[in-house]
Amino acid sequence: MLDITNSRLPLHNILLKSSRLSLLLDIPENVKLFKQWAEYAELNQFIVETYKTSIEAAKDRDISIASSNPYQIVSPGFGNSAERKRLKEEAQQVTQYLAKYRTDTYNFALDIYTKWQFGNIAQSIFEKKRNNVEPILREIFSDIKQRLNSIEQNIASENPEDWKNSVASCRTLLMDIADILNPPQGADDRNRFINRLKDFVAPRVESETKKKFLKNYYDELKKRIEYTMEMTQGGAHKQRPKQQEAEDVVLYTYLIIADLIAIYNENKVNTSANME
């Protein structure tokens, strides 16, 4: 970034770096664009330097003009002012192009940096949530590590079928947790796992604000799961969920499981304290 803002490198070198970065990030349209800009920038930078030399050469020389007639007004003429004005206007236009290249390149680099930084933060949160929930889930499900690994491997895949499978695995995991925390009362109740989780949480959360928040949270996850699952059901033209939508389901699942475990543990501690 400092190479751009502090002009530590010539602009055409920065543009070539941006082209290589675009190649690494698989943005083919930018690869070609930045290469073209680099060519123009190098040429235009040379033109700007040429204009500077031409403007310097077009300066009016200091001359002394006199007349023997004291009543005669002597004028040195127009000089090269028109030529200098033309050169300055042309140089300004070229400089504006170079400034646009620099600004657009900076915005591109900033966008990539922001996404990279946010991605690292999101990944850190994701790993933290998993580290919190996995030890407790291991006490309930002996295969939880394999299940979580499968979800993460599927979501990282480039195959849309794997994204669908990761969502289905989240649905199954939540269903299994609901069966333990709030078992179904009948066969039809099995698929109402989100409602059963909400019913489990409601009496155990004192804050009305948090109750409302969690309810909305669970409803949102339910909609996302149903949406991605419906996209793969029936019809001749089966759609597949976009990776980002599947990622959202996985993230929501982790967050909700973390909340459920926190509520479960808090209730467990309070129950033990009351018994003592």
Secondary structure, 3 states (H helix, E strand, C coil): CHHHHCCCCCHHHHHHHHHHHHHHCCCHHHHHHHHHHHHHHHHHHHHHHHHHHHHHHCCCCCCCCCCCCCCCCCCCCCCCHHHHHHHHHHHHHHHHHHHHHHHHHHHHHHHHHHHHHHHHHHHHHHHHHHHHHHHHHHHHCCCHHHHHHHHHHHHHCCCHHHHHHHHHHHHHHHHHHHHHHCCCCCHHHCCCHHHHHHHHHHHHCCCHHHHHHHHHHHHHHHHHHHHHHHCCCCCCCCCCCCHHHHHHHHHHHHHHHHHHHHHHHHHHHHHHHHHC
